Amino acid sequence: MDTKLLELRTQRADLMKQANRALEEENTESANDYIAKIKELDERISKVEKDVDDIKGDNNKEEENKEPKSENEEEQRNMHPAFAVTPQNQIKEDSKEVRDFKNYMETRADIPGGSLKTDSGFVVIPEEIVTDILKLKEVEFNLDQYITVKSVENGSGKYPVVRQSQVAALPEVEELAENPELAVKPFFQLAYDIKTHRGYFRISREAIEDSKIDVLGELKQWMARTIAATRNQAIINVIKNGGPGEDGEATKIPSEIVTGTTSKETIDGLKDAINKHIIPNYEHNVAIVSQTGFNTLDKLADKEDRYLIQPDVKEASTKRLLGASVVVLPDEMLGEKGTNTLIFGNLKDAITLFDRSQYQAAWTDYMHFGECLMVAVRQDVRLLDHKAAVVIDLNGGSTETP
């Protein structure tokens, strides 16, 4: 009986969707037809609900004392679909912008006038779909979770940012005395210049027409992976090669080479490199290391046989290196196979990614009886504070224990 009731309510929800859509399209005749069908379903639903209540009433005393539905509740069912009470099992209907974008993805038809935004020949992906894409992106590995990300609306400009390492303490002031200016200004204007990253993936026309593939679903998955990979590459590039900092001047995160013939000497060299450059803010420091680098560090131990890398006391799955949480990347993300690299520091203070907050897509013809779905991501990565991190080359280090 409950299954039957669920089926009827699902049918009613579908009819309400179609009725609302007909009203949006100003198709009054179709809307009235749907309203008539909804009224018929309401009568069937009321009868089934009564039967369910009778059955439950025999086994549940609380149901016997249940208050009868008010006249208002009964009237709400027969109201116009646009104002009817939304059933709990009704799925939220997509907006017109999302429906038009989905139609464009599946049919490659002309863009409906005014319903979708365009920019340089690309269709701007609606915000609702971008939200789904960014949720999918979180499944991928994202270096942007360790840095500062700022959303901007312009292609270039300056953004007020703060260097946490330069936040000054407030001085003591006598009562009613004039407020002094802070010796260190943590705020400054960091310039950005948005770059466009474009690419495409090819879909044969046969696959679209014969297999009826979910083009929008494929786009979401591909965009999620593309955004993650594009951001990761830009972040690593700035960490390794430097880039524009304050006022646009070229800056670079300092680098050190650790050498040592024994495990203890290597540990001492590593501590020297980190202690010399990094503020011991353990909660915000992170150690990003290549697989080869992790293999080197994981075997380092002092003369008491205590390993340098230790498990986190709060979370056993997390590793700690001199107080910083350890993140292991494939060698190729930091260079090439065998790369023995460690990036250590507070990357939220070191790097800012400016996100244009706009993702774009467009169909384009391809010569081999297929079509390409082109996508564009717009961003810029800048050094916020090059003193907040250090890049360490572990190639000179030894994993031999004394």
C-alpha positions in Angstrom: 0.0 0.0 0.0 2.8 2.4 0.9 4.5 1.6 -2.5 1.3 2.4 -4.3 1.0 5.7 -2.5 4.6 6.5 -3.4 4.0 5.8 -7.0 1.0 8.1 -7.1 2.8 10.9 -5.4 5.7 10.5 -7.8 3.3 10.7 -10.8 1.7 13.9 -9.3 5.2 15.5 -8.8 6.0 14.8 -12.5 2.7 16.3 -13.6 3.3 19.3 -11.5 6.7 19.8 -13.2 5.1 19.6 -16.7 2.3 22.0 -15.6 4.8 24.5 -14.3 6.9 24.2 -17.5 3.8 24.7 -19.6 2.9 27.9 -17.6 6.5 29.2 -18.2 6.1 28.6 -21.9 2.6 30.3 -21.7 0.9 27.1 -23.0 -2.4 27.5 -21.2 -4.1 24.6 -22.9 -1.5 22.1 -21.9 -1.3 23.5 -18.4 -5.1 23.0 -17.9 -4.8 19.4 -19.1 -2.1 18.7 -16.5 -4.2 20.4 -13.8 -7.1 18.1 -14.7 -4.9 15.0 -14.4 -3.5 16.3 -11.1 -7.1 16.6 -9.7 -7.8 13.0 -10.7 -4.6 11.8 -9.0 -5.5 13.8 -5.9 -8.7 11.8 -5.5 -6.9 8.5 -5.9 -4.2 9.6 -3.4 -6.8 10.7 -0.9 -8.5 7.2 -1.1 -5.1 5.4 -0.8 -4.1 7.6 2.2 -7.4 6.8 3.9 -6.8 3.1 3.4 -3.2 3.4 4.8 -4.5 5.3 7.8 -7.1 2.6 8.5 -4.5 -0.1 8.4 -2.0 1.7 10.6 -4.8 2.7 13.0 -5.2 -0.9 14.0 -1.6 -1.2 15.0 -0.6 2.2 16.2 -2.5 4.1 18.9 -0.8 7.3 18.0 -2.2 7.2 14.5 -5.7 6.8 16.0 -5.3 10.2 17.7 -3.9 11.8 14.6 -5.7 15.1 13.9 -7.7 15.1 10.6 -6.5 17.2 7.7 -7.7 20.8 7.8 -9.8 22.2 5.0 -6.9 24.4 4.0 -4.7 21.3 3.5 -7.3 19.7 1.3 -7.8 22.9 -0.7 -4.1 23.3 -1.3 -4.1 20.1 -3.4 -6.5 21.6 -5.9 -4.8 24.9 -6.1 -3.0 26.1 -9.3 0.2 24.0 -9.8 2.4 27.1 -9.6 1.2 27.7 -6.0 0.6 24.1 -4.9 2.4 22.6 -1.9 5.6 20.9 -3.1 5.6 17.2 -2.2 8.6 16.0 -0.1 9.7 13.6 -2.7 9.6 16.1 -5.6 13.1 16.8 -7.0 14.0 20.5 -7.5 13.4 21.5 -11.0 16.2 22.9 -13.0 16.2 26.6 -13.9 15.5 27.7 -17.5 19.2 28.6 -17.9 20.2 25.1 -16.9 17.6 23.5 -19.2 18.8 25.7 -22.1 22.4 24.9 -21.4 21.7 21.1 -21.3 19.7 21.4 -24.5 22.7 23.2 -26.1 25.1 20.5 -25.0 22.9 17.7 -26.3 21.6 19.2 -29.6 24.3 21.8 -30.4 21.5 24.0 -31.4 21.7 27.8 -31.6 22.0 29.5 -28.2 18.5 30.8 -27.1 18.5 34.5 -27.1 19.1 36.1 -23.7 18.9 32.8 -21.7 22.6 32.0 -21.7 25.5 34.3 -21.3 28.3 34.3 -23.9 31.9 35.5 -23.8 34.3 35.4 -26.7 32.2 32.9 -28.6 31.9 30.5 -25.6 28.9 29.8 -23.5 29.3 30.7 -19.8 28.4 27.6 -17.8 25.5 28.3 -15.5 26.3 28.7 -11.8 24.2 25.7 -10.7 26.2 23.4 -13.0 29.5 25.0 -11.8 28.5 24.1 -8.3 28.1 20.5 -9.3 31.4 20.6 -11.1 33.3 22.0 -8.1 31.7 19.3 -5.8 33.0 16.6 -8.2 36.4 18.4 -8.2 36.8 17.8 -4.5 37.1 14.0 -5.3 40.2 14.8 -7.3 43.5 15.8 -5.7 43.5 19.6 -5.3 46.6 21.6 -4.2 44.3 24.7 -4.1 43.1 23.5 -0.6 46.5 24.4 0.8 46.8 27.9 -0.8 44.7 31.1 -0.8 42.0 31.3 -3.5 40.3 34.6 -4.4 37.3 35.0 -6.8 37.6 38.0 -9.0 35.1 39.5 -11.6 37.6 41.4 -13.7 40.3 40.2 -16.1 43.0 42.2 -14.3 43.5 44.5 -11.4 44.7 44.6 -7.8 43.3 42.7 -4.8 43.9 43.6 -1.1 45.6 40.7 0.6 47.2 40.1 4.0 50.6 38.5 4.8 50.0 36.8 8.1 53.7 36.8 8.8 53.7 40.6 8.8 50.7 41.3 11.1 52.0 43.6 13.8 50.9 43.7 17.5 48.9 46.7 18.6 51.0 49.2 20.6 50.0 50.5 24.1 48.3 53.9 23.9 47.4 56.3 26.7 43.8 57.2 27.3 42.4 59.7 24.8 45.7 59.7 23.0 45.9 59.8 19.2 45.8 56.4 17.5 49.3 55.6 16.1 49.9 54.1 12.7 51.0 50.5 12.7 54.7 50.0 11.9 53.9 47.1 9.6 51.0 47.3 7.1 49.7 43.7 6.6 47.4 44.8 3.7 48.8 45.5 0.3 47.5 45.4 -3.3 48.5 42.3 -5.1 48.2 42.7 -8.9 46.7 39.9 -11.0 46.3 39.3 -14.7 43.9 36.5 -15.6 45.1 34.0 -18.2 42.8 31.8 -20.2 43.5 28.0 -20.4 41.6 26.2 -23.2 41.3 22.7 -24.5 38.8 20.2 -25.9 37.7 16.6 -25.9 36.4 14.9 -29.0 33.1 13.1 -29.2 32.1 11.3 -32.4 28.7 12.2 -33.8 27.8 8.5 -33.9 28.4 8.2 -30.1 26.1 11.1 -29.5 23.3 9.9 -31.8 23.5 6.1 -31.3 24.6 5.7 -27.7 22.6 8.7 -26.3 25.5 9.6 -24.0 24.9 12.1 -21.2 26.9 15.0 -22.7 26.3 17.2 -19.7 27.4 14.5 -17.3 30.5 13.9 -19.3 31.2 17.6 -19.3 30.9 17.8 -15.5 33.3 15.0 -14.9 35.8 16.2 -17.5 35.6 19.8 -16.2 36.2 18.7 -12.6 39.4 16.9 -13.5 40.5 19.6 -15.9 40.1 22.4 -13.3 42.0 20.4 -10.7 44.8 19.5 -13.1 45.1 23.1 -14.4 45.2 24.6 -10.9 47.7 22.0 -9.7 50.1 22.7 -12.6 49.9 26.4 -12.2 50.6 26.2 -8.4 53.6 23.9 -8.8 55.0 26.1 -11.6 55.0 29.1 -9.4 56.4 27.2 -6.4 59.3 25.9 -8.5 60.0 28.7 -11.0 58.6 31.8 -9.2 56.5 34.5 -10.7 55.1 38.0 -10.3 54.7 39.2 -6.7 54.0 42.5 -5.1 53.9 45.3 -7.7 54.6 42.7 -10.4 58.3 42.2 -9.7 59.7 38.7 -10.3 60.0 36.8 -7.0 60.9 33.2 -6.2 60.5 30.9 -3.2 64.0 30.2 -1.8 65.5 26.8 -2.4 68.0 24.7 -0.4 70.0 21.5 -1.1 70.4 19.0 1.8 73.6 17.0 1.9 74.8 14.4 4.3 76.7 11.1 4.4 74.6 9.7 7.3 71.0 9.8 8.3 71.8 12.1 11.2 73.7 14.6 9.0 70.8 14.6 6.5 68.2 15.3 9.3 70.4 18.1 10.6 70.7 19.6 7.1 66.9 19.4 6.7 66.3 21.1 10.0 68.8 23.8 9.2 67.0 24.5 5.9 63.6 24.7 7.5 64.5 26.5 10.7 66.3 29.1 8.7 63.4 30.0 6.4 60.1 29.0 8.0 58.1 30.4 11.0 57.2 27.5 13.2 53.4 27.8 12.7 52.7 24.1 12.9 49.0 24.3 12.3 49.4 26.0 8.9 52.6 24.5 7.7 52.4 21.7 5.1 55.1 19.4 3.7 54.4 18.6 0.0 56.8 15.9 -1.1 57.3 13.7 -4.1 57.0 9.9 -3.9 60.8 9.5 -4.2 61.3 12.3 -1.6 58.9 10.6 0.8 60.8 7.4 0.4 64.0 9.2 1.3 62.4 11.0 4.3 60.5 7.9 5.5 63.8 6.0 6.2 65.5 8.9 8.1 66.0 8.1 11.8 68.1 9.6 14.6 70.6 7.7 16.7 67.8 6.6 19.0 66.1 4.9 16.0 63.2 7.4 16.1 62.0 8.0 12.5 61.8 11.6 11.3 58.2 11.2 9.9 55.7 10.4 12.7 52.0 9.6 12.7 49.7 12.5 13.8 48.6 12.0 17.4 45.0 13.2 16.5 44.6 11.4 13.1 46.5 8.2 12.6 46.2 8.3 8.8 48.0 11.7 8.7 51.8 11.8 8.8 53.8 14.7 10.3 57.2 16.0 9.4 58.7 18.5 11.9 55.2 19.4 12.9 53.8 19.9 9.4 51.2 17.6 7.8 52.7 15.5 4.9 51.2 15.4 1.4 52.7 13.0 -1.1 52.5 13.7 -4.8 53.6 11.6 -7.8 57.1 12.5 -8.9 55.8 13.8 -12.3 53.7 16.5 -10.6 56.9 18.0 -9.2 59.2 17.4 -12.2 60.0 14.0 -13.5 60.4 10.4 -12.4 62.9 10.2 -9.5 62.4 13.8 -8.4 63.5 14.1 -4.8 61.8 17.3 -3.8 60.2 18.7 -0.6 58.1 21.9 -0.4 57.8 23.1 3.2 55.9 26.1 4.6 52.7 28.0 5.0 51.4 27.9 1.4 48.3 29.9 2.3 50.6 32.8 3.1 52.9 32.1 0.1 50.5 31.7 -2.9 47.3 33.2 -4.1 45.2 31.9 -6.9 42.9 34.4 -8.6 39.8 32.6 -10.0 37.8 34.4 -12.7 34.7 32.5 -11.3 33.6 31.8 -14.8 33.9 28.6 -16.8 33.0 28.3 -20.5 32.1 25.7 -23.1 31.4 25.6 -26.8 30.9 23.1 -29.6 33.2 23.2 -32.6 33.2 21.1 -35.8 36.0 18.5 -36.3 37.2 17.2 -39.6 36.7 13.4 -38.8 32.9 13.4 -38.7 32.9 14.3 -35.0 32.6 17.3 -32.8 34.8 18.8 -30.1 33.6 20.2 -26.9 36.0 23.1 -26.1 36.2 24.4 -22.5 38.0 27.3 -21.0 39.3 28.0 -17.4 40.5 31.5 -16.5 42.9 32.1 -13.6 46.1 33.6 -12.4 48.5 32.4 -9.7 50.7 34.9 -7.8 53.3 34.8 -5.0 51.9 36.4 -1.9 54.9 36.0 0.3 57.9 34.2 -1.0 59.4 34.0 2.5 56.6 31.7 3.8 57.9 28.5 2.1 61.1 26.8 1.0 61.9 24.3 -1.7 64.3 21.6 -0.6 66.3 19.3 -2.9 66.9 16.0 -1.1 69.2 14.5 -3.8 72.3 15.3 -1.8 70.9 13.5 1.3 71.7 10.0 2.5 69.2 7.4 3.8 72.1 5.3 5.3 71.7 4.8 9.1 74.8 5.3 11.2 
